[in-house]
Amino acid sequence: MNDDLWVIVAALMLPGILLMALNEKGLYKEAVPEIEPPPFYLRLVIHMILAFPFAALGLFFYKRAGFHSPVFIQGVDGLSLLLGLLCALFNVAVYYLFFKKKTTAEIFEKLEKTRQQVWISTRCLYGGIVEEVIFRFGLMSFFVWAGNFVTDQPLLSVWIANLLASILFALAHLPAVYQMKISVTKPILFYSVGMNMVVGLTCGWLYWNNGLTAAVLCHMLFHLFWYGFEKIGHK
C-alpha cells in the first residue's frame, strides 16, 4: 500500500470528519433533545472508525480494480462540472416541484430545518470528500475488483459495482430520515433513495472515467447549488 497516498487520503478526510463531529451536537439536540449527545471526542472516533476502513479498502483495491494513478487528479473537465450542476438542478426540481407537493407542510418544514442545520462546509467536506472515499474509492473499487472474477466484461463489472455502491450510498442516508421522528411516507422514501441513487450513479460514472477528484467536485457542486437555492432561489 502506498504510504504517501494513505497520508493524502487521511488528510483529505480529516477536515470533513472533524466538521461532522462538531456539527452533530446540534443535530443530536434537534433529533433527540431528551438524550445528551455523545462527547465530541467519541463522535470523532466513531466517524474515524466508520470511514478509515473504507479508505484502506480503496487503497488496496483501486489499482487491482483497474483504476490507475493518479486517482485524485486523473482528469477533471467541463463535463465533470456540467454533470454536477445537472445532478443538482434535477434534484432541486424533483424536491420542490414534486416532493414538496406530496408531503405535508409540517413534514416538509421539518426536513428543511434539519437539512439546513448541516453546515455547508460539512456538506461539502464530509459529503463531498468522506462519502466519496467511502462509497466510490472504497466500495466501488472493491466491487469492480470482485466483479472481474464473475464476468470478463469490464464495462458490466463497472456498472454493477456502481449500482451496488449507489444503493448502499442511498440506504446509508435513511437512518437520518428515521431519526427526525416524522411519518416516513412512500414519497419520502422514494425521494431519499431515488435522488441519492442519482447522485451516487453520477459520481460513480465520473470516478470510473475521470478519477476521484471529479466525483468529489460533482458531489460538492450538488450541495453548493442546493445551498444557493436555499438562500435565494425558493423564497
N, C-alpha and C positions, 0 to 999 in steps of 0.2 A: 504494500500500500504506500502511495506517495505521501511522505510526511509533509512536504511543502503544501500539497493540495489539501491535506487534512487541516492544516493551520488556516488556510484560506477559507475553507468551508465553515470551520468553527467561528472564525472572525466575522463572517457574513451573518451567521445565525444568531450570535450572542446579543446584538442590539435588539432584534425583534423579540427574543425570549425575555430579555430584561424589561422591555416596554410592556409586554403582555402580562408579566408577573406584577408590574406596578399597576397597570390598568385594571386588573382583575379585582382589586379591592373594592372599587366602586361597582363593578359588575356583580360581585357577590352580594353586596348590600341591596342592590336593586332586585336581584332574582330571589334571594333567600335572606331577607332582612332579619329574620329571627335567629339566624345562625352566624356566629362570629367567623369571619373569613380566616383561612389558614394564614400564618405569618408569612411575610414576604419571602424569607429565605426558603421556606418549604415550597411555596408556589414556584419559585425559581428552580429549585432542584427537580420538582415534578416535571416541569417543561423540558428541562435538560434531559431527564431520563426518557421522556417520550420522544424527543427529537433526535438526539445524537445517535441512537442505534440505526435510524434510517439513513443518516448521513454516512455512517460506516458501511451500510448496505450498498449505498450508491458508489462509494469509493472503491469497494471491492468488485462490483459487478458492471460498472458503466462501460469499461473497455471490453469486458467479456461479452457484453450485450451488443457490441459493435458501435458504441458511441465513442468518438475519437477526441483526443485533446486538440486544442484547449477547450474543454467542455463549457467554460464560462464565457468565452468570447468568440465562439465559433462563427458567429455571423448575425449581427442584429441589423436589420434593414428596414426599409419603409413598410414592407408587408407585415413585419412584426408589430410595428406601431399601429398600422391600419387595423389589423385583427384585434388588437387590444381595445381600440376605440369602438369598433363594430360590436365586439362582445359586450362592452359596457353599454352601448346605445341600445342593443337588443334587450339587455336585462332591464334597463330603466323603462323601456317601452312596455315590456311584459308586466313589470312591477306596478306601474302607475295606471296603465290603460286596461289591464286585465285583472291582475291580482287584487288591486285596491277595490275593484267593484265586486269581487267575490267574497270579501270578508267584511266583518262589522267594523264600524268606525272605532270602537273601543279597542279591538284587537289590533287594527292597523296602527293606531296611535301607540300602543304598547310596543309593537315591533319597531316602529320608527324611533321611539325613545331609547330602546335598548341598543339598537344599532348605532345611534348617534353618540352613545356613551363610550363606544370604542374609538379611541383617538385615531385620527387619520394616520399619524405616524405608526401606530400599532397595526392598523390595517395594511399599510404598505410594507413595513419591515417584518412583521410576523406573517401576515397573509401572503405578501408578495415573495418573501425570501424563505422563511422557515417552512411554510406549507409546500412550496415548490421543491425544496430539498427533500422533504418527506415523501411527497407523492409522485413527483416526476423523477428526480435524481435517484431516490432510493427505491421506491416501489416499482415504478415503471421500468427502470433499468433491470431490476431483478426479474420482473415478469417477462421482459423481452428475452433475457438470458434463458429462463425456464422454457419459454415458448419455442425457442430454437431447437429444443430437444424433441418437441412434439411435431413440428412442421418444418419442412425445408423451404417454406415460402417466407422470406424475411418480412415482406410487407404485411402479410397476415399476422405474423407474430407481433409486429409493432402495434397494429391496430387492436388486437386482442389485449395486449398489455396496456395500451392507452385507455381502452374501455374499462378494464378491471381497476386501474389506478383511479380513474374518474369516478367510478361507482363508489369506491372506498372514500374518495375525497368528498363526495356528496353526502354519504352516510355519516361521515365524521362531523358534519355540521348539524345533524339532527339533535344530539343531546342539548345543545344550546337552545334550540327551539322549545324542547320539552321543559327546560328549566325556567322558562318565562311564566309558567303557570297559566297558560291560556288553553282554550279548547283547540287542539291541533286538528284542523279540518283537512279534508282532501285538497282544497286549493292551496293550503299552506304547505302540505307535503309535496304537492305537485310543483309548486314554485321552488321550494327549498332544494329538493332533489334535482328537479329538471334544470334549473338555472346553474346550479353548481356543476352539473354534468356538462353543460355547455362550456363553462369556464375551464373545467378540467380537460375536456377533449381538445379545446383550442390551445391551451398551454402545452398539452402533451404533443400535439402536432408540431408546435414551434420547438419544443425540446428536441424532438426527433430530427427536425430539419435544420434548425439554427443554433441549437445549444441551450443551455440552462439560462443564460442571460436573457435571451429572447422570451422565454417562458416567464421569467421574473418580471420583465418590463410589461408584458401583456397583463399579468395579474395586478401589478401596481397601477397601470393605466385604468383598469377596471374600477379600482377603488377610488382613484383620483377623480375620474369622470363623475362617478356617482356622488362623491363628496361635493364636487362643484355644483351638481344638480340639486343636492340637498340645500345648499346655501342660496342659490339664485333661481333655480330652474322651475320649481313647482309651487312657489309661493304666489 
